[in-house]
Structure formats: C-alpha cells, structure tokens
C-alpha cells in the first residue's frame, strides 16, 4: 500500500482526506511544512499533497525542500483564483496541482497518476541497477533472466560463443555484456556485420593490407582480426558468410595467425570470437551451406535469445523505459502508456523485436500530447486498419460525431464478418454468435446508409 502525506493547516481538511483515502492508501497528515518534512525523513513517503498557505513553513517552501532532497512527487493544493501559485509550483518541480474547493475524484485521479509514474520510475531504477556490465539489458522474462545470470560464467570461460536469435533481439548487447565482464574487458570489442561486407572486400576488411598491396592502397590498413587483438571479435550474421570465406576464418581460428594483403609477414592474433545469426546453422551444415568444421569450432557455448513476441512482460517494461527515455530527450511531458495501448503492444507480433519496439515508441512519443500515450498516438502498423475508439474520448464527442462513428463501426463490423465468411450470411452470423435475421437487418441498414450518403 502506497503512503500519501497530506499537509494542511485546516484539521477538517485532513480528516476529510483520511476519510476518503484511508482504504486505498496509508495516510499520514501534517498541519504545516515542518511537520511534513519531519514525517518525510522518518517514513517511506510515496506522495505529498500539500496546501500552499500554512504556518511555520508554507507549501511552496515545503515543495522546494522535497524537490531538492527527496525523489517524491508533490501535488499542490491552491485556492481558486490563485492559478499563478500553481504555475509557479509546476516550475519549481511539482508533479501537479488541484484547486479549491477540492474535487475528490479529480484529486484521486491525480494521486493515481503520480503514484503510477513514480512506480514506473522506481521499477526502471531497480532494473538499471541489475544491468550486467554495460549491456543495457532490461528484462522480466525468465528465459532472458537465465541468460543474464549465466553471463559472468560465460565471460570467464574465454571460449567461442554463438548467439542465436531473430534480428533485433539484442544479440550484440549480450555479446558486449560478455566482453565487459571477461578478462578481455580492457581490450577492444570489434563488431562486424558479415552480411554488409562485400565478398570482394572480405580479405582487405578482415586481414588488412600494406601500402601498395594493390592499386589504390595508398596507406596500410589494419584488418578486423588484428583490430580485435587481445579483445573480442563479434561477427554478426555469420550465417551469411560465403563458404570460401568460412575456410579462411577457420584457418585464422586454428592458427591464431594472419598475413596482410601485400605482406609475407605473419602476425599472431589473440581474440575471443562471439558469433551471432538469425539462421539455423545446424540445418545449413546439413545443406552444405555452412562448414561443419567451422560450426563445431564456433559453437562451443550456445545462447538462444527468445523473440519479443514470446516475452510479453518485456513489451510493457521496455515500452515504459523508452517512453521515459525519449520523453526526457525531447523535453515532452509524456509519462504513461494507457492500458489499452499496452494491450495492443502486447498483442502485436514484433517481427523486428526490440529494435522495432524502440522505433515505435520513439515515433509514438513524438506524436503524443499530454501525459498519457493513447491509441491515436500509435503508428498505423500497431493500431491497424480497425477503428479503435477510446471510450472516454467517445463520450466527449458531439452527437453528430458520435453518429458518424456509430455508422463507421457498424459498416466495418458487417464488412469484416462478410469478408471472414466469404459472403455467407449464415456463416457470418455463426462467427458473430448472433441471430441470422438480426444480421440481415444490420446488412440492409448499412446498405441503406451507403445509398443515402
């Protein structure tokens, strides 16, 4: 149960707050700012609701003290007609304000919003403390947590690792976390997207070259193998490496030596290889598209990252994290995601996984206005073609607008049923679990509207 501290010099107001909020929150009261500060120091307070005018220390001074020394949201109560106090309070760091006479429903809604916001902040802070190394991996998923728990062990083994997972699941983050906790952490972490290296440039990119090795080689170049010396070489999308290049990689792994293009001198290299792919390497080996000897060389430790669609708890967690991050970056007031939006995000398939989620939340924060993200703020690929209506927004619309929405919903409902049933009204009625005659009347109703429009 959250603890809410009410500060007011009027005893009857404090009694009113106790009477209305004690069932939902642990309520503490103070008759001035000094009493309130003393209670804050001695108790775990989640929210302060304070009047402005109080003896000994007024609400504005209390606000300054709380903002400077405690990470606790403050709601200011100000008299009607003194809105300048509210504006000043917001500038000083107040979360929100209410005006007298107090509307208890309005106050409760603002208390709930502020507590929800702080709970999200606290959760993110706790999760950040649990981040391994510099991996920036946030998760509540059991499978992901088991992977994170094994990272220190994998880091100390200094053996080749292959990470399997769809694009955007965070394979490079896992690889970086392993490097950061290994004995090679002072060495370089060199990441290469194998699929982005043209076949004709493979040797120059990976082995490097001396000046004059070929036309246009005006200076020497250090290759990826040498650049990763005493560190970690991360080969992303290794499943895209051509067979002849696989043989060259295998030779380097076996001999721990390279020869630059245009040189006869062999150089020793010492790096740990971490590979990643979204392809089934075992099946590629069976199909002769990936060398069996290289497969066994790199597949000593195997990590499989589950896709985001199998981690619904992480969808909400990461969404809240990115909302806070991007809202702060863009200096916007977005703080929450409505439950309807959370449900939509969890229902989405996320083919691009965490990378796609990150992009979607960025675009959503840009579109959002106010504190809460609503369905209308989502990109079309998430909200879909369907007409989605927020109930509260619907009630606020004018009568004419509501009638148009009724028509649109009815038309969409009928068209969707007929599409699913391939025009068979009996089957459509079964899908909708409604009487066939009722559906026929609805279809006629829609057709008549279409003719009259």
Steps between C-alpha positions, in 0.01 A plus 500: 500500500637841400551765767355844428578800721241780515615838635237763588445734795125435491430194718162436335677471162743244640207304648327512161811362329527218757135411459518486121842346439586278800351188340720534193820652642694521824418861592724727709413861588687815598374847593797691359808459284738430787284214629478365146880507456547317828259227388674473163836446671359230730273312256499358147273754334379439143313828443448838667177699460545844656303820539684821413409714802622346828677638812873446581576373149261551208433258216733669251796478738410139579494430125851645460631288789344180366617557142857576608544214750249224419379324187132533594225651282309795643144611419428860597155610623430862415199726552270574207612816324866462599609301197832688498595295809436182306708618205786595732474162676526311171809703411653408837445130434150414621349200325151654478252728676133513603289804581262563787225405553658157450330256266583170672466295180738733319746485790483119511566479125806723535625302801467178298686649201784630714539169687493308173768729359721460807454123506618483139800719584589284800463181299725634226757613757505156664533328165783730397687396815469141387651571160802282441812688391408760239245278331192717558285187505166541677283192547240334718493187285620179667686372192678832451582521870659155488719618211606808696573289806737284294692792347768522776567128460520521120721809525763319707523192277665684205351252251326565165130584530221496245188706574181401319199727468286700263612841377451770763495271805819646647769253398770768491398624846551150638836472324611837639391401851711184479801701381458761775508235773782293352874524561517671160291800611797738461546382141294608197151378413488489119156444348461406134177443308614222267208546261606862441854408385515455119657168397779671305601706806503215753879455512584869512238560772594205719872454434596859418766600247837671465560816302525417130336158537270587208401798290355764729664366816670828582542417867497188714180381668448293813245223446226391740697197623793717604276778634339249739835380636483440879129572487179363351400464134122498457387364163133579451304304238777243462250279319533737201875438462585331166650150520844602368523776761398254770812297418720807549335580833549141614870516414545814711318340794718190476837672454441831684703663221426734210687635199403840362443548129826606337708361787688176568526560873276294728351670804370327809145592600322417822130577517185338629241432231132558570275427203132574448241404243126484439545194278490130601870415473443129567268474199743704293769246587270219384437690176874556445454878527709531815823314571459228758853546638444876547160433657652282772783749546269796574214310668670423832260710710153550354258775607146519361315830546118475494318743268308790653161347411580223751583758769178702551614613844801665336282688250344709777827534690702616199218725379494684834879525495512649150209736572693643795822517297359669189264728691799631695713535185229694315393696808142376474253435783418140403508279811255213456370246253127433520402140574326473162826594329694251714254227395548589133878502534491158666271362230728615216736240351819716501681353196780751558511420873652751747647713222152545351346570842759769563415666167125475561523660845719781364242580230217468752660743746547747214128473414374510859359804674441517872616254763346177371560311177170405339407278206485793260872565564609155378641440151254344256675163494422457870148644520411329169221577256231451760311793642614518861314734732598612845179483707560822691586688180189353338275634777650846460417518129203697371178320408558534124855365526381205709239413237769494234711272716202269558453475124868436438516230766184328377622504139841367601343227714281380214777515239738310729245222559415465131869493413571223752197299385566564129155656467312216669251670735423183698869441565548870583222479759668195656833684520330798668288269720188695407161425345512475118196727454653762725816496290295525179325807636835651594634438148192666347541788743861552393411472130221755538740740674755453223234579237388813683851639557 
